[in-house]
């Protein structure tokens, strides 16, 4: 039995511009998460810690953070820590990866394919690292092939799996599942995409490649528990992957309806009830929605102050006023003609996606009209 902890996309010292008020506190969270993963590696007594890129930001990454990593990895010796630099932390001559002295249990993959042999585990760990931030070719084009005489073969790679799904990441180092399968690996530890995903082998139909996702949320999109993957590879080649939550704080998104609200006092009371079960240590992104009285607009800055007990809370107002649209349409003025045209477009829309866009435009129109009639 072979075991490992797989993580990626930590992004230590990332700018996180939207979190400027709590930036250093969040950086401390990220370091604490790395310590938590280190403890998992130790407690699980795994054979390898696999880190698939974007560990430390190249632009803005601090020497003190690199030294923290150096000491953290050294504390695990002799457990091998195998790292494949990504597009945010490429293998460059001036990077901390090359200018600091790292302990002997840290194995770096460079832009030349590497293969580290562990005969006592009958395992080879292969990997490749970004030479610079922008790589548009498949690194597998130059993969030299796996070594003979070993039972287990693992790969660490920061890359984009080519699928039909849309995501917000650039398709750097694009590879296909078919290409990965041809390498003959038992498991490919991937990095780059922050949303967790596991990919079955095209033929064997068991997981053989995965993104663990970021272990600590970086943006409002990275909600809920954030995990690393604990992998166990049997002598017969059966792989099991188990996500383990490691985050210090969760990012939470809530949509709260303010129907019938007429005063700030009523608004605060509604929010107190809705947020009563939320953890004050989390990061909350609250969208206010629903039809409210035309004479009232939520004061977002006041709400932010009232709920400052949360580590971070942000409000977005998407409410709309209770304007009598039918009366405006009947009156025939410019506002009424605008609403009538939107109603006509919604009725003639070809699909639900278009109708939803028109409904959003309708809400925006009501918001503007409400502003003019208060």
VENDAUR-V507833 format. One record per run of one state. SS is the DSSP state (h for helix, s for strand, l for the rest). FROM is the first residue (numbers start at 1). TO is the last residue. Records with the same first field share a line. If there is no record, write none. Layout:
BEGIN
SS: FROM-TO / FROM-TO
END
This chain:
BEGIN
l: 1-1 / 9-11 / 13-16 / 45-47 / 52-55 / 57-62 / 75-79 / 85-95 / 100-105 / 110-113 / 122-122 / 129-138 / 143-151 / 159-159 / 162-173 / 176-176 / 183-186 / 192-196 / 201-206 / 212-213 / 215-223 / 225-226 / 234-238 / 246-250 / 258-263 / 275-282 / 290-290 / 293-299 / 307-311 / 318-319 / 322-324 / 332-333 / 349-351 / 374-374
s: 2-8 / 12-12 / 48-51 / 56-56 / 80-84 / 106-109 / 114-118 / 123-128 / 152-158 / 160-161 / 174-175 / 187-191 / 197-200 / 207-211 / 214-214 / 224-224 / 227-233 / 239-245 / 251-257 / 283-289 / 291-292 / 312-317 / 320-321
h: 17-44 / 63-74 / 96-99 / 119-121 / 139-142 / 177-182 / 264-274 / 300-306 / 325-331 / 334-348 / 352-373
END
